[in-house]
Amino acid sequence: MKPFQSRLSKQIAAWVFFGIVTIEGIIFVPAYGRRWSTELRKLEAVSQEVLFTVKTDLMNEMAEQSLLDGVQIREDSIIKGLALYDTAGQLIDSRGDAPRFSPEVLSATITPSLWQQMSLLETDETTTAIRQLRAEGQRYDVAWQSNSDRMPYTLAIRHDATAVQRTMRRYVLGIAGLVIIISAFVTLVTLLVLQQIVIQPLLRLRNDLAVAGEAIAQGQTPAFASLQKIPRNELGEVSVVFGEMVGRIRQEIRERQEAEADLRQEQAKSDRLLLNILPASIAAQLKDTEGKQGAIAQRFDTATILFADIVKFTEIAAQTGPTELVCQLNDIFSAFDAIAERHQLEKIKTIGDAYMVVGGVPKPQSNHAQAVMAMAIEMMDFARSYTLGNGHRLCLRIGIHTGPVVAGVIGTKKFSYDLWGDAVNIASRMESHGLVNRIQTSEETYHQLKETYAFEDRGYLLIKGRGELRAFLLKPSH
């Protein structure tokens, strides 16, 4: 950036320029007064010759009315007029553009001051001069008062001061031009110096700020131009502190990103664990209602529930070691979980060797009965292909019922998504009153699937607590 393009340089240069002009102006005022006084005294040198002539004529005892006859006033002369006053201040004689002094002025004691309209200064032991400017400084009047009894008169002389005015104007213009040149030179030097020792380091520091933000955002290590050559001044100290600050920020951001990454991993683990326990929609509701009391429950007008049970599990458990038994159950139920997920069904729970799954809950599903039946068929196929540790085939009883249920989560500890309602009890009874390696459904489920699958009417079964209920068995496909 060029010196005159920097806003800071312009501001500093303006203050420097006007400061120099102000100081020069303060110095110039008394100098102007002294020069003005000097130029006026040059005019008095001419009038002193006239005064000497008058004194000479008076010594030759010339009449007072004739004392001014010997003075010739020409048009190009500096002297424009004369006036002779007596000791009382009364006019005796005058010539040309005669100056006028009142008797009070001629008899007053005036304090010497060049900037007053009149001044009273001693020129020698016998003569006192009273000075005044008239006609806006174009006429300079001097009244020479004699303190000697040999010359009891006051001679007033008017001078043409226009030349002095022109001289002073040239003087003022010359000084003003010199002040402007000096101020401009000093200002330019100041700008150049500022550019090297202030502006350029500041611009490098500004650019480093932009580089730092971009580099930190991308996780990179920035290369700072301001630290390549550190000036030995306050700006250099600022650059060093800036570099240290950016380093600390990068370190803190890195640590924070690592902590956030770890937190996201832990959050993902927690979400996966929660989704293994609860449906996604219920887990989201639990997160939203964290810390609040109340159960999460929802009624579903229609859902299809499946219960599956391993036949003779008690005998199998008695003949199998605990670890092997648990591993076998894990293999079986993991396979069932995969089937349920494939058909978009919701596993509710396992109780010992019993497995419970539901269709149409918590996400409504128009073909929930068909999906549950498809899962039941795959479960039977898996059971026929799975061999237990004792060499026996896996045998299942499966019961299915369709009806209204209430689903949700209750309590404040060890959350579990569960189902309530008469439909759950009927589905359980369909399983417990079923046949080995057969799929038994209630009449409600039969009506949902009779157009798709072939069933055997088993008739009415006596169900404890419900009386007689009609049941159907799915016909084997082979």
Residue pairs with C-beta under 8 A, 6 or more apart in sequence:
1 199
1 200
1 203
2 195
3 9
3 191
3 192
3 194
3 195
3 199
4 10
4 191
6 194
6 195
6 199
8 194
8 198
8 199
8 202
9 191
9 194
9 195
9 199
12 190
12 191
12 194
13 187
13 190
13 191
13 194
16 183
16 186
16 187
16 190
17 183
17 184
17 186
17 187
20 179
20 182
20 183
20 186
20 187
21 179
21 180
21 183
24 175
24 179
24 182
24 183
25 179
28 175
28 179
31 175
32 168
32 171
32 172
32 175
33 114
33 115
35 168
35 171
36 114
36 164
36 168
37 114
39 164
39 167
39 168
40 131
40 140
40 161
40 164
42 164
43 78
43 140
43 159
43 161
43 164
44 129
44 142
44 159
46 78
46 79
46 159
47 79
47 142
47 144
47 157
47 159
48 123
50 71
50 79
50 82
50 155
50 157
51 127
51 144
51 155
51 157
53 70
53 71
54 67
54 68
54 71
54 84
54 153
54 155
55 151
57 66
57 67
57 70
58 64
58 67
58 150
58 151
58 153
59 150
64 84
64 92
64 93
64 153
65 92
65 93
67 84
67 93
67 153
68 82
68 84
68 93
68 94
68 95
71 79
71 82
71 95
73 79
73 80
73 81
73 82
73 95
73 96
77 160
78 159
78 160
78 163
79 96
79 157
79 158
79 159
79 160
80 96
80 97
80 139
80 158
80 159
80 160
81 94
81 95
81 96
81 97
81 98
81 99
81 157
81 158
82 94
82 95
82 96
82 98
82 99
82 155
82 156
82 157
82 158
83 91
83 93
83 94
83 95
83 98
83 99
83 100
83 101
83 155
83 156
83 157
83 158
84 91
84 92
84 93
84 94
84 153
84 154
84 155
84 156
85 91
85 92
85 101
85 106
85 143
85 153
85 154
85 155
85 156
86 92
86 152
86 153
86 154
87 152
87 153
87 154
88 103
89 101
89 102
89 103
89 104
89 105
89 106
89 107
89 154
90 103
92 153
96 158
97 139
97 158
98 156
98 158
99 134
99 139
99 141
99 143
99 156
99 157
99 158
100 156
101 130
101 132
101 141
101 143
101 154
101 156
105 118
105 130
105 143
106 130
106 143
106 145
106 154
109 120
110 116
110 118
110 119
110 120
110 130
111 120
112 119
112 120
112 121
113 119
117 132
117 133
118 130
118 131
118 132
119 130
119 131
119 132
120 128
120 129
120 130
120 131
121 128
121 129
121 131
122 128
122 129
123 129
123 144
125 147
126 146
126 147
126 148
127 144
127 145
127 146
127 147
128 144
128 145
128 147
129 142
129 143
129 144
129 145
130 142
130 143
130 145
131 140
131 141
131 142
131 143
132 140
132 141
133 139
133 140
133 141
133 161
134 140
134 141
134 158
137 161
137 164
137 165
138 160
138 161
138 162
138 165
139 158
139 159
139 160
139 161
140 158
140 159
140 160
140 161
140 164
141 156
141 157
141 158
141 159
142 156
142 157
142 159
143 154
143 155
143 156
143 157
144 154
144 155
144 156
144 157
145 154
146 152
146 153
146 154
197 231
197 233
197 235
198 235
201 226
201 231
201 235
201 236
201 239
202 235
204 225
204 226
204 239
205 226
205 235
205 238
205 239
205 242
207 225
208 222
208 224
208 225
208 226
208 227
208 239
208 242
209 242
211 222
211 223
211 224
212 222
212 224
212 246
214 222
215 221
215 222
216 222
216 246
216 249
216 250
216 253
219 254
219 257
221 250
222 246
224 239
224 242
224 243
224 246
226 239
226 242
226 243
227 239
227 240
227 243
230 236
230 239
230 240
231 239
271 283
274 283
274 286
275 283
277 283
277 415
277 416
277 417
278 286
278 409
278 415
278 416
278 417
279 346
279 362
279 363
279 417
281 362
281 363
282 296
282 362
282 408
282 409
282 417
285 296
286 296
286 409
286 415
289 296
295 408
295 409
295 410
295 411
296 408
296 409
296 410
297 406
297 407
297 408
297 409
297 410
298 362
298 406
298 407
298 408
299 404
299 405
299 406
300 360
300 361
300 362
300 364
300 404
300 405
300 406
300 407
301 404
302 360
302 368
302 402
302 403
302 404
303 358
303 359
303 360
303 361
303 368
303 402
303 403
303 404
303 405
303 407
303 419
303 423
304 358
304 359
304 360
304 368
304 369
304 371
304 372
304 400
304 401
304 402
304 445
304 448
305 356
305 357
305 358
305 359
305 372
305 400
305 401
305 402
305 403
305 405
305 419
305 423
305 424
305 427
306 356
306 357
306 358
306 359
306 372
306 375
306 376
306 398
306 399
306 400
306 427
307 354
307 355
307 356
307 398
307 399
307 400
307 427
307 428
307 430
307 431
307 432
308 336
308 354
308 355
308 356
308 357
308 376
308 379
308 396
308 397
308 398
308 431
309 353
309 354
309 355
309 396
309 397
309 398
309 431
309 432
310 316
310 332
310 353
310 394
310 395
310 396
311 395
311 396
311 397
311 436
311 437
312 395
313 352
313 353
316 325
316 388
316 390
316 392
317 325
319 390
320 328
320 388
320 389
320 390
324 389
325 389
328 388
328 389
329 353
331 386
332 382
332 386
332 394
333 350
333 355
335 382
335 386
336 347
336 355
336 357
336 379
336 382
337 347
339 375
339 378
339 379
339 382
340 346
340 347
340 357
340 375
343 359
343 371
343 372
343 374
343 375
344 363
344 365
344 371
345 357
345 358
345 359
345 368
345 371
345 372
345 375
346 357
346 358
346 359
346 361
346 362
346 363
346 417
347 355
347 356
347 357
348 356
348 357
348 358
348 417
348 418
348 419
349 356
349 416
349 418
350 356
354 431
356 419
357 372
357 375
358 368
358 372
358 405
358 407
358 419
359 365
359 368
359 369
359 371
359 372
360 368
361 405
361 407
361 419
362 407
362 417
365 371
368 402
369 400
369 402
369 445
369 448
369 449
370 448
370 449
370 452
372 400
373 400
373 439
373 441
373 445
373 449
373 452
373 453
373 474
376 398
376 400
376 439
376 474
377 439
377 474
377 477
379 396
379 398
380 396
380 398
380 437
380 439
382 394
383 393
383 394
383 395
383 396
383 437
384 393
384 394
384 437
386 393
386 394
387 393
387 394
388 394
395 436
395 437
396 436
396 437
397 431
397 432
397 434
397 435
397 436
397 437
397 438
397 440
398 431
398 434
398 438
398 439
398 440
399 427
399 428
399 429
399 430
399 431
399 432
399 433
399 434
399 439
399 440
399 441
400 427
400 430
400 439
400 440
400 441
400 442
400 445
401 423
401 426
401 427
401 430
401 441
401 442
401 444
401 445
402 423
402 442
402 444
402 445
402 448
403 421
403 422
403 423
403 426
403 442
403 444
404 421
404 423
405 419
405 420
405 421
405 423
405 424
406 419
406 420
406 421
407 417
407 418
407 419
407 420
408 417
408 418
409 415
409 416
409 417
409 418
410 418
425 465
425 466
426 442
426 463
426 466
426 469
427 442
429 461
429 463
429 464
429 466
429 469
430 440
430 441
430 442
430 471
431 440
433 440
433 461
433 463
433 471
434 440
434 471
434 473
435 473
438 473
438 474
439 473
439 474
440 458
440 471
440 472
440 473
440 474
441 449
441 455
441 471
441 472
441 473
441 474
442 469
442 470
442 471
442 472
443 469
443 470
443 471
443 472
445 472
446 455
446 472
449 455
453 474
453 475
454 474
454 475
455 472
455 473
455 474
455 475
456 472
456 473
456 474
456 475
457 470
457 472
458 470
458 471
458 472
458 473
459 470
459 471
460 468
460 469
460 470
460 471
461 468
461 469
461 470
461 471
462 468
463 469
